Amino acid sequence: MEKALEKLAEQILTFDEASLSSLREKYRLRIEQFDGTRDWERAVIIYSIINAVSLKNNLFNENVLKRKRGTE
């Protein structure tokens, strides 16, 4: 399972955040319409992945800025 998750993470790292962000609202709206189907479950996972990529990028950018400030 861990190897499968690592492979999935590698694939997700290739996704463009701007493209993902354009899908965020679509999936947010979908998960608000709970129906318990597999489609709804997939939408929750997709929405979470989009948010995870955004969080990763924010953390990355914050740490790059901290390092730059530390070297100046």
N, C-alpha and C positions, 0 to 999 in steps of 0.2 A: 504494500500500500504506500509506503513512504517513497519508493522509487516512482510510482505513478504520480504522486503529488509533486515530486520534484520535477518530473517531466512536464506536468501541467503548468507549474510555476514558470519554467523556462519558456513555454509557449506564450503564457500571459505577458511575460516581460517584453515580448516583441510587439505587443499591442500599443498603438498610439493613444495616449491619454485623451487627446482632443476628440478623436473618433469615438472613444468609449464614452466620453462625457456627453456627446450628442445623443447617446442611447439611454442615459441615466433616467431622464424623465419618463420615457416610454416604459421602462421596467418598474419605476416607482409607482406609476399609475396601475400597472398590471398587478403588482403585489398588494395594492390596496383593495383589489377585488378578489378577496379570498374565495376560493372554491375547492381547495384541497386536492386539485388535480396535479398530475405530474408536470403539466405545463406551468402551473402556478409555482411549484417547487423549483423548477428550472429558472423561472423568472427571479425568484429570491436569490438563488445562487449567482445568477448573472449580475443582479444589482449589487450583491456583496462583492463580487470580483471587481466591478467598476469602482466601487468605493475603496477597495483594498489598493488598487493601482493608484488612485488619487492620494490616498494616505501615504503610500510608499514614496511617491514623488514629493509630497510635502515634506516628509521626514528627510529625504535625501537633500532637498534644496535648503532646508534649515541647517543641516549639518555642514553643507558646503559653505554657507554664509558664515557659520561659526568659525570654521577653519580659516576662511579668508580674513576675518576680523582678528583672529589670533596671530596671523602672520604679518599683519600691517603695523 
